[in-house]
């Protein structure tokens, strides 16, 4: 999608501080971190939100979920972490491209906001 910030990052039009990349996903540091470790994990395929997932995306979402533990381990999050998805306006989704926030590196509190 030509006007999507994250699609532009995937295409290399906008630089990012990459943590992990393969042919299906990209993980990079958040520009406004809320914890010592705060990265975004996005599919390279443009999907606006969780609400827009289709049956054909099941393998991709499973793949992302299975990669989370590897990315967390690579980032040294051995004491735990939080994986967050903001969906829709009330969920405070600011970029309309499916993404997951992986945060950790300190004791996290609840509720988050």
Phi and psi restraints in degrees (range 20) as a CNS / XPLOR table:
assign (resid 1 and name C) (resid 2 and name N)
       (resid 2 and name CA) (resid 2 and name C) 1.0 -68.1 20.0 2
assign (resid 2 and name N) (resid 2 and name CA)
       (resid 2 and name C) (resid 3 and name N) 1.0 -27.6 20.0 2
assign (resid 2 and name C) (resid 3 and name N)
       (resid 3 and name CA) (resid 3 and name C) 1.0 -103.7 20.0 2
assign (resid 3 and name N) (resid 3 and name CA)
       (resid 3 and name C) (resid 4 and name N) 1.0 9.8 20.0 2
assign (resid 3 and name C) (resid 4 and name N)
       (resid 4 and name CA) (resid 4 and name C) 1.0 -87.1 20.0 2
assign (resid 4 and name N) (resid 4 and name CA)
       (resid 4 and name C) (resid 5 and name N) 1.0 123.3 20.0 2
assign (resid 4 and name C) (resid 5 and name N)
       (resid 5 and name CA) (resid 5 and name C) 1.0 -54.9 20.0 2
assign (resid 5 and name N) (resid 5 and name CA)
       (resid 5 and name C) (resid 6 and name N) 1.0 -48.0 20.0 2
assign (resid 5 and name C) (resid 6 and name N)
       (resid 6 and name CA) (resid 6 and name C) 1.0 -70.7 20.0 2
assign (resid 6 and name N) (resid 6 and name CA)
       (resid 6 and name C) (resid 7 and name N) 1.0 -32.6 20.0 2
assign (resid 6 and name C) (resid 7 and name N)
       (resid 7 and name CA) (resid 7 and name C) 1.0 -64.1 20.0 2
assign (resid 7 and name N) (resid 7 and name CA)
       (resid 7 and name C) (resid 8 and name N) 1.0 -36.6 20.0 2
assign (resid 7 and name C) (resid 8 and name N)
       (resid 8 and name CA) (resid 8 and name C) 1.0 -67.5 20.0 2
assign (resid 8 and name N) (resid 8 and name CA)
       (resid 8 and name C) (resid 9 and name N) 1.0 -34.8 20.0 2
assign (resid 8 and name C) (resid 9 and name N)
       (resid 9 and name CA) (resid 9 and name C) 1.0 -67.4 20.0 2
assign (resid 9 and name N) (resid 9 and name CA)
       (resid 9 and name C) (resid 10 and name N) 1.0 -43.8 20.0 2
assign (resid 9 and name C) (resid 10 and name N)
       (resid 10 and name CA) (resid 10 and name C) 1.0 -58.4 20.0 2
assign (resid 10 and name N) (resid 10 and name CA)
       (resid 10 and name C) (resid 11 and name N) 1.0 -41.9 20.0 2
assign (resid 10 and name C) (resid 11 and name N)
       (resid 11 and name CA) (resid 11 and name C) 1.0 -77.1 20.0 2
assign (resid 11 and name N) (resid 11 and name CA)
       (resid 11 and name C) (resid 12 and name N) 1.0 -7.9 20.0 2
assign (resid 11 and name C) (resid 12 and name N)
       (resid 12 and name CA) (resid 12 and name C) 1.0 83.6 20.0 2
assign (resid 12 and name N) (resid 12 and name CA)
       (resid 12 and name C) (resid 13 and name N) 1.0 7.3 20.0 2
assign (resid 12 and name C) (resid 13 and name N)
       (resid 13 and name CA) (resid 13 and name C) 1.0 -72.4 20.0 2
assign (resid 13 and name N) (resid 13 and name CA)
       (resid 13 and name C) (resid 14 and name N) 1.0 -28.9 20.0 2
assign (resid 13 and name C) (resid 14 and name N)
       (resid 14 and name CA) (resid 14 and name C) 1.0 -121.5 20.0 2
assign (resid 14 and name N) (resid 14 and name CA)
       (resid 14 and name C) (resid 15 and name N) 1.0 129.3 20.0 2
assign (resid 14 and name C) (resid 15 and name N)
       (resid 15 and name CA) (resid 15 and name C) 1.0 -71.9 20.0 2
assign (resid 15 and name N) (resid 15 and name CA)
       (resid 15 and name C) (resid 16 and name N) 1.0 154.6 20.0 2
assign (resid 15 and name C) (resid 16 and name N)
       (resid 16 and name CA) (resid 16 and name C) 1.0 -145.1 20.0 2
assign (resid 16 and name N) (resid 16 and name CA)
       (resid 16 and name C) (resid 17 and name N) 1.0 159.5 20.0 2
assign (resid 16 and name C) (resid 17 and name N)
       (resid 17 and name CA) (resid 17 and name C) 1.0 -93.0 20.0 2
assign (resid 17 and name N) (resid 17 and name CA)
       (resid 17 and name C) (resid 18 and name N) 1.0 89.0 20.0 2
assign (resid 17 and name C) (resid 18 and name N)
       (resid 18 and name CA) (resid 18 and name C) 1.0 -70.8 20.0 2
assign (resid 18 and name N) (resid 18 and name CA)
       (resid 18 and name C) (resid 19 and name N) 1.0 141.5 20.0 2
assign (resid 18 and name C) (resid 19 and name N)
       (resid 19 and name CA) (resid 19 and name C) 1.0 -107.5 20.0 2
assign (resid 19 and name N) (resid 19 and name CA)
       (resid 19 and name C) (resid 20 and name N) 1.0 -40.4 20.0 2
assign (resid 19 and name C) (resid 20 and name N)
       (resid 20 and name CA) (resid 20 and name C) 1.0 -154.1 20.0 2
assign (resid 20 and name N) (resid 20 and name CA)
       (resid 20 and name C) (resid 21 and name N) 1.0 144.3 20.0 2
assign (resid 20 and name C) (resid 21 and name N)
       (resid 21 and name CA) (resid 21 and name C) 1.0 -153.3 20.0 2
assign (resid 21 and name N) (resid 21 and name CA)
       (resid 21 and name C) (resid 22 and name N) 1.0 140.1 20.0 2
assign (resid 21 and name C) (resid 22 and name N)
       (resid 22 and name CA) (resid 22 and name C) 1.0 -143.3 20.0 2
assign (resid 22 and name N) (resid 22 and name CA)
       (resid 22 and name C) (resid 23 and name N) 1.0 -164.6 20.0 2
assign (resid 22 and name C) (resid 23 and name N)
       (resid 23 and name CA) (resid 23 and name C) 1.0 -74.0 20.0 2
assign (resid 23 and name N) (resid 23 and name CA)
       (resid 23 and name C) (resid 24 and name N) 1.0 -11.1 20.0 2
assign (resid 23 and name C) (resid 24 and name N)
       (resid 24 and name CA) (resid 24 and name C) 1.0 -114.5 20.0 2
assign (resid 24 and name N) (resid 24 and name CA)
       (resid 24 and name C) (resid 25 and name N) 1.0 -29.4 20.0 2
assign (resid 24 and name C) (resid 25 and name N)
       (resid 25 and name CA) (resid 25 and name C) 1.0 -137.8 20.0 2
assign (resid 25 and name N) (resid 25 and name CA)
       (resid 25 and name C) (resid 26 and name N) 1.0 163.7 20.0 2
assign (resid 25 and name C) (resid 26 and name N)
       (resid 26 and name CA) (resid 26 and name C) 1.0 -136.3 20.0 2
assign (resid 26 and name N) (resid 26 and name CA)
       (resid 26 and name C) (resid 27 and name N) 1.0 139.0 20.0 2
assign (resid 26 and name C) (resid 27 and name N)
       (resid 27 and name CA) (resid 27 and name C) 1.0 -127.6 20.0 2
assign (resid 27 and name N) (resid 27 and name CA)
       (resid 27 and name C) (resid 28 and name N) 1.0 130.7 20.0 2
assign (resid 27 and name C) (resid 28 and name N)
       (resid 28 and name CA) (resid 28 and name C) 1.0 -147.4 20.0 2
assign (resid 28 and name N) (resid 28 and name CA)
       (resid 28 and name C) (resid 29 and name N) 1.0 159.5 20.0 2
assign (resid 28 and name C) (resid 29 and name N)
       (resid 29 and name CA) (resid 29 and name C) 1.0 -68.1 20.0 2
assign (resid 29 and name N) (resid 29 and name CA)
       (resid 29 and name C) (resid 30 and name N) 1.0 138.0 20.0 2
assign (resid 29 and name C) (resid 30 and name N)
       (resid 30 and name CA) (resid 30 and name C) 1.0 -69.0 20.0 2
assign (resid 30 and name N) (resid 30 and name CA)
       (resid 30 and name C) (resid 31 and name N) 1.0 139.9 20.0 2
assign (resid 30 and name C) (resid 31 and name N)
       (resid 31 and name CA) (resid 31 and name C) 1.0 -75.3 20.0 2
assign (resid 31 and name N) (resid 31 and name CA)
       (resid 31 and name C) (resid 32 and name N) 1.0 -14.3 20.0 2
assign (resid 31 and name C) (resid 32 and name N)
       (resid 32 and name CA) (resid 32 and name C) 1.0 -130.4 20.0 2
assign (resid 32 and name N) (resid 32 and name CA)
       (resid 32 and name C) (resid 33 and name N) 1.0 69.9 20.0 2
assign (resid 32 and name C) (resid 33 and name N)
       (resid 33 and name CA) (resid 33 and name C) 1.0 -63.2 20.0 2
assign (resid 33 and name N) (resid 33 and name CA)
       (resid 33 and name C) (resid 34 and name N) 1.0 140.4 20.0 2
assign (resid 33 and name C) (resid 34 and name N)
       (resid 34 and name CA) (resid 34 and name C) 1.0 -106.5 20.0 2
assign (resid 34 and name N) (resid 34 and name CA)
       (resid 34 and name C) (resid 35 and name N) 1.0 3.5 20.0 2
assign (resid 34 and name C) (resid 35 and name N)
       (resid 35 and name CA) (resid 35 and name C) 1.0 -156.7 20.0 2
assign (resid 35 and name N) (resid 35 and name CA)
       (resid 35 and name C) (resid 36 and name N) 1.0 166.9 20.0 2
assign (resid 35 and name C) (resid 36 and name N)
       (resid 36 and name CA) (resid 36 and name C) 1.0 -54.4 20.0 2
assign (resid 36 and name N) (resid 36 and name CA)
       (resid 36 and name C) (resid 37 and name N) 1.0 -36.5 20.0 2
assign (resid 36 and name C) (resid 37 and name N)
       (resid 37 and name CA) (resid 37 and name C) 1.0 -116.9 20.0 2
assign (resid 37 and name N) (resid 37 and name CA)
       (resid 37 and name C) (resid 38 and name N) 1.0 122.6 20.0 2
assign (resid 37 and name C) (resid 38 and name N)
       (resid 38 and name CA) (resid 38 and name C) 1.0 -150.2 20.0 2
assign (resid 38 and name N) (resid 38 and name CA)
       (resid 38 and name C) (resid 39 and name N) 1.0 103.2 20.0 2
assign (resid 38 and name C) (resid 39 and name N)
       (resid 39 and name CA) (resid 39 and name C) 1.0 -122.1 20.0 2
assign (resid 39 and name N) (resid 39 and name CA)
       (resid 39 and name C) (resid 40 and name N) 1.0 159.2 20.0 2
assign (resid 39 and name C) (resid 40 and name N)
       (resid 40 and name CA) (resid 40 and name C) 1.0 -109.8 20.0 2
assign (resid 40 and name N) (resid 40 and name CA)
       (resid 40 and name C) (resid 41 and name N) 1.0 137.9 20.0 2
assign (resid 40 and name C) (resid 41 and name N)
       (resid 41 and name CA) (resid 41 and name C) 1.0 -117.0 20.0 2
assign (resid 41 and name N) (resid 41 and name CA)
       (resid 41 and name C) (resid 42 and name N) 1.0 121.5 20.0 2
assign (resid 41 and name C) (resid 42 and name N)
       (resid 42 and name CA) (resid 42 and name C) 1.0 -129.7 20.0 2
assign (resid 42 and name N) (resid 42 and name CA)
       (resid 42 and name C) (resid 43 and name N) 1.0 147.5 20.0 2
assign (resid 42 and name C) (resid 43 and name N)
       (resid 43 and name CA) (resid 43 and name C) 1.0 -76.1 20.0 2
assign (resid 43 and name N) (resid 43 and name CA)
       (resid 43 and name C) (resid 44 and name N) 1.0 147.4 20.0 2
assign (resid 43 and name C) (resid 44 and name N)
       (resid 44 and name CA) (resid 44 and name C) 1.0 -71.7 20.0 2
assign (resid 44 and name N) (resid 44 and name CA)
       (resid 44 and name C) (resid 45 and name N) 1.0 -25.7 20.0 2
assign (resid 44 and name C) (resid 45 and name N)
       (resid 45 and name CA) (resid 45 and name C) 1.0 -73.3 20.0 2
assign (resid 45 and name N) (resid 45 and name CA)
       (resid 45 and name C) (resid 46 and name N) 1.0 133.9 20.0 2
assign (resid 45 and name C) (resid 46 and name N)
       (resid 46 and name CA) (resid 46 and name C) 1.0 -75.8 20.0 2
assign (resid 46 and name N) (resid 46 and name CA)
       (resid 46 and name C) (resid 47 and name N) 1.0 115.0 20.0 2
assign (resid 46 and name C) (resid 47 and name N)
       (resid 47 and name CA) (resid 47 and name C) 1.0 -129.6 20.0 2
assign (resid 47 and name N) (resid 47 and name CA)
       (resid 47 and name C) (resid 48 and name N) 1.0 119.5 20.0 2
assign (resid 47 and name C) (resid 48 and name N)
       (resid 48 and name CA) (resid 48 and name C) 1.0 -59.5 20.0 2
assign (resid 48 and name N) (resid 48 and name CA)
       (resid 48 and name C) (resid 49 and name N) 1.0 -41.0 20.0 2
assign (resid 48 and name C) (resid 49 and name N)
       (resid 49 and name CA) (resid 49 and name C) 1.0 -163.6 20.0 2
assign (resid 49 and name N) (resid 49 and name CA)
       (resid 49 and name C) (resid 50 and name N) 1.0 175.5 20.0 2
assign (resid 49 and name C) (resid 50 and name N)
       (resid 50 and name CA) (resid 50 and name C) 1.0 -57.4 20.0 2
assign (resid 50 and name N) (resid 50 and name CA)
       (resid 50 and name C) (resid 51 and name N) 1.0 -34.0 20.0 2
assign (resid 50 and name C) (resid 51 and name N)
       (resid 51 and name CA) (resid 51 and name C) 1.0 -65.2 20.0 2
assign (resid 51 and name N) (resid 51 and name CA)
       (resid 51 and name C) (resid 52 and name N) 1.0 -15.8 20.0 2
assign (resid 51 and name C) (resid 52 and name N)
       (resid 52 and name CA) (resid 52 and name C) 1.0 -100.2 20.0 2
assign (resid 52 and name N) (resid 52 and name CA)
       (resid 52 and name C) (resid 53 and name N) 1.0 3.2 20.0 2
assign (resid 52 and name C) (resid 53 and name N)
       (resid 53 and name CA) (resid 53 and name C) 1.0 -63.5 20.0 2
assign (resid 53 and name N) (resid 53 and name CA)
       (resid 53 and name C) (resid 54 and name N) 1.0 143.9 20.0 2
assign (resid 53 and name C) (resid 54 and name N)
       (resid 54 and name CA) (resid 54 and name C) 1.0 -119.1 20.0 2
assign (resid 54 and name N) (resid 54 and name CA)
       (resid 54 and name C) (resid 55 and name N) 1.0 164.7 20.0 2
assign (resid 54 and name C) (resid 55 and name N)
       (resid 55 and name CA) (resid 55 and name C) 1.0 -52.5 20.0 2
assign (resid 55 and name N) (resid 55 and name CA)
       (resid 55 and name C) (resid 56 and name N) 1.0 -37.2 20.0 2
assign (resid 55 and name C) (resid 56 and name N)
       (resid 56 and name CA) (resid 56 and name C) 1.0 -65.4 20.0 2
assign (resid 56 and name N) (resid 56 and name CA)
       (resid 56 and name C) (resid 57 and name N) 1.0 -14.4 20.0 2
assign (resid 56 and name C) (resid 57 and name N)
       (resid 57 and name CA) (resid 57 and name C) 1.0 -93.0 20.0 2
assign (resid 57 and name N) (resid 57 and name CA)
       (resid 57 and name C) (resid 58 and name N) 1.0 -0.4 20.0 2
assign (resid 57 and name C) (resid 58 and name N)
       (resid 58 and name CA) (resid 58 and name C) 1.0 -58.7 20.0 2
assign (resid 58 and name N) (resid 58 and name CA)
       (resid 58 and name C) (resid 59 and name N) 1.0 -43.6 20.0 2
assign (resid 58 and name C) (resid 59 and name N)
       (resid 59 and name CA) (resid 59 and name C) 1.0 -64.9 20.0 2
assign (resid 59 and name N) (resid 59 and name CA)
       (resid 59 and name C) (resid 60 and name N) 1.0 -39.4 20.0 2
assign (resid 59 and name C) (resid 60 and name N)
       (resid 60 and name CA) (resid 60 and name C) 1.0 -64.5 20.0 2
assign (resid 60 and name N) (resid 60 and name CA)
       (resid 60 and name C) (resid 61 and name N) 1.0 -44.9 20.0 2
assign (resid 60 and name C) (resid 61 and name N)
       (resid 61 and name CA) (resid 61 and name C) 1.0 -66.8 20.0 2
assign (resid 61 and name N) (resid 61 and name CA)
       (resid 61 and name C) (resid 62 and name N) 1.0 -40.6 20.0 2
assign (resid 61 and name C) (resid 62 and name N)
       (resid 62 and name CA) (resid 62 and name C) 1.0 -60.9 20.0 2
assign (resid 62 and name N) (resid 62 and name CA)
       (resid 62 and name C) (resid 63 and name N) 1.0 -41.7 20.0 2
assign (resid 62 and name C) (resid 63 and name N)
       (resid 63 and name CA) (resid 63 and name C) 1.0 -61.1 20.0 2
assign (resid 63 and name N) (resid 63 and name CA)
       (resid 63 and name C) (resid 64 and name N) 1.0 -45.5 20.0 2
assign (resid 63 and name C) (resid 64 and name N)
       (resid 64 and name CA) (resid 64 and name C) 1.0 -59.1 20.0 2
assign (resid 64 and name N) (resid 64 and name CA)
       (resid 64 and name C) (resid 65 and name N) 1.0 -47.9 20.0 2
assign (resid 64 and name C) (resid 65 and name N)
       (resid 65 and name CA) (resid 65 and name C) 1.0 -61.6 20.0 2
assign (resid 65 and name N) (resid 65 and name CA)
       (resid 65 and name C) (resid 66 and name N) 1.0 -37.9 20.0 2
assign (resid 65 and name C) (resid 66 and name N)
       (resid 66 and name CA) (resid 66 and name C) 1.0 -71.8 20.0 2
assign (resid 66 and name N) (resid 66 and name CA)
       (resid 66 and name C) (resid 67 and name N) 1.0 -28.2 20.0 2
assign (resid 66 and name C) (resid 67 and name N)
       (resid 67 and name CA) (resid 67 and name C) 1.0 -77.3 20.0 2
assign (resid 67 and name N) (resid 67 and name CA)
       (resid 67 and name C) (resid 68 and name N) 1.0 -22.9 20.0 2
assign (resid 67 and name C) (resid 68 and name N)
       (resid 68 and name CA) (resid 68 and name C) 1.0 -54.2 20.0 2
assign (resid 68 and name N) (resid 68 and name CA)
       (resid 68 and name C) (resid 69 and name N) 1.0 -47.5 20.0 2
assign (resid 68 and name C) (resid 69 and name N)
       (resid 69 and name CA) (resid 69 and name C) 1.0 -63.0 20.0 2
assign (resid 69 and name N) (resid 69 and name CA)
       (resid 69 and name C) (resid 70 and name N) 1.0 -36.4 20.0 2
assign (resid 69 and name C) (resid 70 and name N)
       (resid 70 and name CA) (resid 70 and name C) 1.0 -68.5 20.0 2
assign (resid 70 and name N) (resid 70 and name CA)
       (resid 70 and name C) (resid 71 and name N) 1.0 -43.6 20.0 2
assign (resid 70 and name C) (resid 71 and name N)
       (resid 71 and name CA) (resid 71 and name C) 1.0 -64.4 20.0 2
assign (resid 71 and name N) (resid 71 and name CA)
       (resid 71 and name C) (resid 72 and name N) 1.0 -44.2 20.0 2
assign (resid 71 and name C) (resid 72 and name N)
       (resid 72 and name CA) (resid 72 and name C) 1.0 -59.5 20.0 2
assign (resid 72 and name N) (resid 72 and name CA)
       (resid 72 and name C) (resid 73 and name N) 1.0 -43.3 20.0 2
assign (resid 72 and name C) (resid 73 and name N)
       (resid 73 and name CA) (resid 73 and name C) 1.0 -63.4 20.0 2
assign (resid 73 and name N) (resid 73 and name CA)
       (resid 73 and name C) (resid 74 and name N) 1.0 -43.8 20.0 2
assign (resid 73 and name C) (resid 74 and name N)
       (resid 74 and name CA) (resid 74 and name C) 1.0 -61.4 20.0 2
assign (resid 74 and name N) (resid 74 and name CA)
       (resid 74 and name C) (resid 75 and name N) 1.0 -29.2 20.0 2
assign (resid 74 and name C) (resid 75 and name N)
       (resid 75 and name CA) (resid 75 and name C) 1.0 -89.0 20.0 2
assign (resid 75 and name N) (resid 75 and name CA)
       (resid 75 and name C) (resid 76 and name N) 1.0 1.9 20.0 2
assign (resid 75 and name C) (resid 76 and name N)
       (resid 76 and name CA) (resid 76 and name C) 1.0 77.8 20.0 2
assign (resid 76 and name N) (resid 76 and name CA)
       (resid 76 and name C) (resid 77 and name N) 1.0 25.9 20.0 2
assign (resid 76 and name C) (resid 77 and name N)
       (resid 77 and name CA) (resid 77 and name C) 1.0 -90.4 20.0 2
assign (resid 77 and name N) (resid 77 and name CA)
       (resid 77 and name C) (resid 78 and name N) 1.0 56.8 20.0 2
assign (resid 77 and name C) (resid 78 and name N)
       (resid 78 and name CA) (resid 78 and name C) 1.0 -72.5 20.0 2
assign (resid 78 and name N) (resid 78 and name CA)
       (resid 78 and name C) (resid 79 and name N) 1.0 -18.6 20.0 2
assign (resid 78 and name C) (resid 79 and name N)
       (resid 79 and name CA) (resid 79 and name C) 1.0 -94.2 20.0 2
assign (resid 79 and name N) (resid 79 and name CA)
       (resid 79 and name C) (resid 80 and name N) 1.0 3.8 20.0 2
assign (resid 79 and name C) (resid 80 and name N)
       (resid 80 and name CA) (resid 80 and name C) 1.0 120.5 20.0 2
assign (resid 80 and name N) (resid 80 and name CA)
       (resid 80 and name C) (resid 81 and name N) 1.0 171.3 20.0 2
assign (resid 80 and name C) (resid 81 and name N)
       (resid 81 and name CA) (resid 81 and name C) 1.0 -164.5 20.0 2
assign (resid 81 and name N) (resid 81 and name CA)
       (resid 81 and name C) (resid 82 and name N) 1.0 174.4 20.0 2
assign (resid 81 and name C) (resid 82 and name N)
       (resid 82 and name CA) (resid 82 and name C) 1.0 -126.3 20.0 2
assign (resid 82 and name N) (resid 82 and name CA)
       (resid 82 and name C) (resid 83 and name N) 1.0 138.7 20.0 2
assign (resid 82 and name C) (resid 83 and name N)
       (resid 83 and name CA) (resid 83 and name C) 1.0 -114.7 20.0 2
assign (resid 83 and name N) (resid 83 and name CA)
       (resid 83 and name C) (resid 84 and name N) 1.0 123.7 20.0 2
assign (resid 83 and name C) (resid 84 and name N)
       (resid 84 and name CA) (resid 84 and name C) 1.0 -126.8 20.0 2
assign (resid 84 and name N) (resid 84 and name CA)
       (resid 84 and name C) (resid 85 and name N) 1.0 140.0 20.0 2
assign (resid 84 and name C) (resid 85 and name N)
       (resid 85 and name CA) (resid 85 and name C) 1.0 -126.7 20.0 2
assign (resid 85 and name N) (resid 85 and name CA)
       (resid 85 and name C) (resid 86 and name N) 1.0 124.7 20.0 2
assign (resid 85 and name C) (resid 86 and name N)
       (resid 86 and name CA) (resid 86 and name C) 1.0 -95.7 20.0 2
assign (resid 86 and name N) (resid 86 and name CA)
       (resid 86 and name C) (resid 87 and name N) 1.0 128.3 20.0 2
assign (resid 86 and name C) (resid 87 and name N)
       (resid 87 and name CA) (resid 87 and name C) 1.0 -127.3 20.0 2
assign (resid 87 and name N) (resid 87 and name CA)
       (resid 87 and name C) (resid 88 and name N) 1.0 118.9 20.0 2
assign (resid 87 and name C) (resid 88 and name N)
       (resid 88 and name CA) (resid 88 and name C) 1.0 80.0 20.0 2
assign (resid 88 and name N) (resid 88 and name CA)
       (resid 88 and name C) (resid 89 and name N) 1.0 175.9 20.0 2
assign (resid 88 and name C) (resid 89 and name N)
       (resid 89 and name CA) (resid 89 and name C) 1.0 -60.5 20.0 2
assign (resid 89 and name N) (resid 89 and name CA)
       (resid 89 and name C) (resid 90 and name N) 1.0 -49.5 20.0 2
assign (resid 89 and name C) (resid 90 and name N)
       (resid 90 and name CA) (resid 90 and name C) 1.0 -68.7 20.0 2
assign (resid 90 and name N) (resid 90 and name CA)
       (resid 90 and name C) (resid 91 and name N) 1.0 -23.6 20.0 2
assign (resid 90 and name C) (resid 91 and name N)
       (resid 91 and name CA) (resid 91 and name C) 1.0 -84.5 20.0 2
assign (resid 91 and name N) (resid 91 and name CA)
       (resid 91 and name C) (resid 92 and name N) 1.0 2.1 20.0 2
assign (resid 91 and name C) (resid 92 and name N)
       (resid 92 and name CA) (resid 92 and name C) 1.0 63.9 20.0 2
assign (resid 92 and name N) (resid 92 and name CA)
       (resid 92 and name C) (resid 93 and name N) 1.0 36.2 20.0 2
assign (resid 92 and name C) (resid 93 and name N)
       (resid 93 and name CA) (resid 93 and name C) 1.0 -75.9 20.0 2
assign (resid 93 and name N) (resid 93 and name CA)
       (resid 93 and name C) (resid 94 and name N) 1.0 114.5 20.0 2
assign (resid 93 and name C) (resid 94 and name N)
       (resid 94 and name CA) (resid 94 and name C) 1.0 -98.1 20.0 2
assign (resid 94 and name N) (resid 94 and name CA)
       (resid 94 and name C) (resid 95 and name N) 1.0 -23.6 20.0 2
assign (resid 94 and name C) (resid 95 and name N)
       (resid 95 and name CA) (resid 95 and name C) 1.0 -115.1 20.0 2
assign (resid 95 and name N) (resid 95 and name CA)
       (resid 95 and name C) (resid 96 and name N) 1.0 122.9 20.0 2
assign (resid 95 and name C) (resid 96 and name N)
       (resid 96 and name CA) (resid 96 and name C) 1.0 -83.1 20.0 2
assign (resid 96 and name N) (resid 96 and name CA)
       (resid 96 and name C) (resid 97 and name N) 1.0 58.7 20.0 2
assign (resid 96 and name C) (resid 97 and name N)
       (resid 97 and name CA) (resid 97 and name C) 1.0 -144.7 20.0 2
assign (resid 97 and name N) (resid 97 and name CA)
       (resid 97 and name C) (resid 98 and name N) 1.0 122.3 20.0 2
assign (resid 97 and name C) (resid 98 and name N)
       (resid 98 and name CA) (resid 98 and name C) 1.0 -46.8 20.0 2
assign (resid 98 and name N) (resid 98 and name CA)
       (resid 98 and name C) (resid 99 and name N) 1.0 128.9 20.0 2
assign (resid 98 and name C) (resid 99 and name N)
       (resid 99 and name CA) (resid 99 and name C) 1.0 -155.4 20.0 2
assign (resid 99 and name N) (resid 99 and name CA)
       (resid 99 and name C) (resid 100 and name N) 1.0 155.9 20.0 2
assign (resid 99 and name C) (resid 100 and name N)
       (resid 100 and name CA) (resid 100 and name C) 1.0 -124.0 20.0 2
assign (resid 100 and name N) (resid 100 and name CA)
       (resid 100 and name C) (resid 101 and name N) 1.0 133.5 20.0 2
assign (resid 100 and name C) (resid 101 and name N)
       (resid 101 and name CA) (resid 101 and name C) 1.0 -91.3 20.0 2
assign (resid 101 and name N) (resid 101 and name CA)
       (resid 101 and name C) (resid 102 and name N) 1.0 123.1 20.0 2
assign (resid 101 and name C) (resid 102 and name N)
       (resid 102 and name CA) (resid 102 and name C) 1.0 -106.6 20.0 2
assign (resid 102 and name N) (resid 102 and name CA)
       (resid 102 and name C) (resid 103 and name N) 1.0 113.2 20.0 2
assign (resid 102 and name C) (resid 103 and name N)
       (resid 103 and name CA) (resid 103 and name C) 1.0 -124.9 20.0 2
assign (resid 103 and name N) (resid 103 and name CA)
       (resid 103 and name C) (resid 104 and name N) 1.0 147.1 20.0 2
assign (resid 103 and name C) (resid 104 and name N)
       (resid 104 and name CA) (resid 104 and name C) 1.0 178.7 20.0 2
assign (resid 104 and name N) (resid 104 and name CA)
       (resid 104 and name C) (resid 105 and name N) 1.0 -162.5 20.0 2
assign (resid 104 and name C) (resid 105 and name N)
       (resid 105 and name CA) (resid 105 and name C) 1.0 92.8 20.0 2
assign (resid 105 and name N) (resid 105 and name CA)
       (resid 105 and name C) (resid 106 and name N) 1.0 2.0 20.0 2
assign (resid 105 and name C) (resid 106 and name N)
       (resid 106 and name CA) (resid 106 and name C) 1.0 -159.7 20.0 2
assign (resid 106 and name N) (resid 106 and name CA)
       (resid 106 and name C) (resid 107 and name N) 1.0 167.4 20.0 2
assign (resid 106 and name C) (resid 107 and name N)
       (resid 107 and name CA) (resid 107 and name C) 1.0 -68.2 20.0 2
assign (resid 107 and name N) (resid 107 and name CA)
       (resid 107 and name C) (resid 108 and name N) 1.0 121.1 20.0 2
assign (resid 107 and name C) (resid 108 and name N)
       (resid 108 and name CA) (resid 108 and name C) 1.0 -90.8 20.0 2
assign (resid 108 and name N) (resid 108 and name CA)
       (resid 108 and name C) (resid 109 and name N) 1.0 147.4 20.0 2
assign (resid 108 and name C) (resid 109 and name N)
       (resid 109 and name CA) (resid 109 and name C) 1.0 -101.9 20.0 2
assign (resid 109 and name N) (resid 109 and name CA)
       (resid 109 and name C) (resid 110 and name N) 1.0 168.6 20.0 2
assign (resid 109 and name C) (resid 110 and name N)
       (resid 110 and name CA) (resid 110 and name C) 1.0 -144.4 20.0 2
assign (resid 110 and name N) (resid 110 and name CA)
       (resid 110 and name C) (resid 111 and name N) 1.0 139.3 20.0 2
assign (resid 110 and name C) (resid 111 and name N)
       (resid 111 and name CA) (resid 111 and name C) 1.0 -77.1 20.0 2
assign (resid 111 and name N) (resid 111 and name CA)
       (resid 111 and name C) (resid 112 and name N) 1.0 157.3 20.0 2
assign (resid 111 and name C) (resid 112 and name N)
       (resid 112 and name CA) (resid 112 and name C) 1.0 -76.8 20.0 2
assign (resid 112 and name N) (resid 112 and name CA)
       (resid 112 and name C) (resid 113 and name N) 1.0 -24.0 20.0 2
